[in-house]
């Protein structure tokens, strides 16, 4: 296939490398001729590096470079061009004008694709005399390594184009997901869940940025915590995407931005690229995951009573027993015992009030943290500091464990850190499925590939259990009054019907956006 790539910046040259390596002939063009020269040189260096690493032969690299054709004028005639991929700057007027020129220069059979990450595909196509020939083809940076592409169908896109583009992508070894033309498409939309909830936790001083990141990594299994991730991508970029998607969905509470971001962006605290963000960055500064934690100096032999019944309380008792803690039995704690309450969408304070427990000695434990290397302890304003230290020491016991356990101490809040992050991740993904923006299996595949989550959000909810997840979201909503936690119809119906969240279910014909 002969592909014209309009725009030779970071994304354009990455797409060019992807296409020529897959065997396609690529015309690479840009309004700036020097940008084309630089991009061709860059692609050549990347292929040379791949050859040196044994990832491709010298002959294959040479053949690929022969298929890369520099072109000065993006709107030059081209009878053999079958596909145009536009990768110019994110400006609606600029993209629309480029496609108008391309429409005049290229055959009617040429398919147009925009690599926009945030602009509506339908609005870009609106200036064409034939808007049906244009679709979105959203790659992620770096293109050769991020093996996921969103194929976006505009309102007027011909029905044969999205599956054809998806097949083209899959033939190269990348994965393709077909999504509706909605704000943020799929992956950027789904990714707002983690960062907006992390900001909500920070606003409420439940923990600091390093503490939230540690729990995200060690309890939820994310490769990077949300604040570490925002320092990598740049808070200026992240904040703009958050605001764009939030306004695009008409100020949905589930996607609500934080009041913390504008001042940080204005102050230049953008992350790695400015040297400071939520963390300091530099050659001699440790990575966020390597930051030291305060050692635990409590009495691990202090007796503990687990208050409550049910699976969460049973799991906490079993975990403490397995690690060598001194457990009390019965319903009332001895005068010196620490009282631990497993919280699920609720607070420690509410357990104290409902059960007449001693406020100074009652602390909460997140059940999600029990099978992980980090346990999460929640304290209230009434907590005795000595009790907190001893509870930390008890939870850090690791008799028979493969590695030492860490303990994070957080402020008492409905659901604790990991539960709220998970409830948000699953809730936003469920709202995407509910709106028919993408199919459930496509959501999970795209999010794991594009965001690096250990499991797709809907499958994650299934692993927790739909009934259990629904109870978590209902309790969060009831306890906070915040509509961001309101359970979606997708979760509620499947819990009621005994269906997994990954089940598309039976829908009326022709339902979709």
Secondary structure, DSSP 4 states (H G I P E B T S, - for coil): -EEEEE--SHHHHHHHHHHHHTT-EEEEE-SSHHHHHHHHHHHHHHHHHHHHTTSS-HHHHHHHHHTEEEES-TT---TT--EEEE---S-HHHHHHHHHHHHHHS-TT-EEEE--SSS-HHHHHTTSTTGGGEEEEE--SSTTT--EEEEEE-TT--HHHHHHHHHHHHHTT-EEEEEES-TTTTHHHHHHHHHHHHHHHHHTTSS-HHHHHHHHHHTT--SS-HHHHHHHH-HHHHHHHHHHHHHHTTS-GGGPPPTTHHHHHHTT--BGGGTBSSSB-STTSPPGGG---PPP-S-TTS-EEEE--SHHHHHHHHHHHHTT--B--SSS--TT-EEEEEESSS-HHHHHHHHT--GGGEEEEEGGGTTSSEEEEEE-TT--HHHHHHHHHHHH--TT-SSPPEEEEEE--TTHHHHHHHHHHHHHHHHHHHTTSS-HHHHHHHHHHHH--SS-HHHHHHHH-HHHHHHHHHHHHHHH--GGGPPPHHHHHHHHHT--TT------TT---
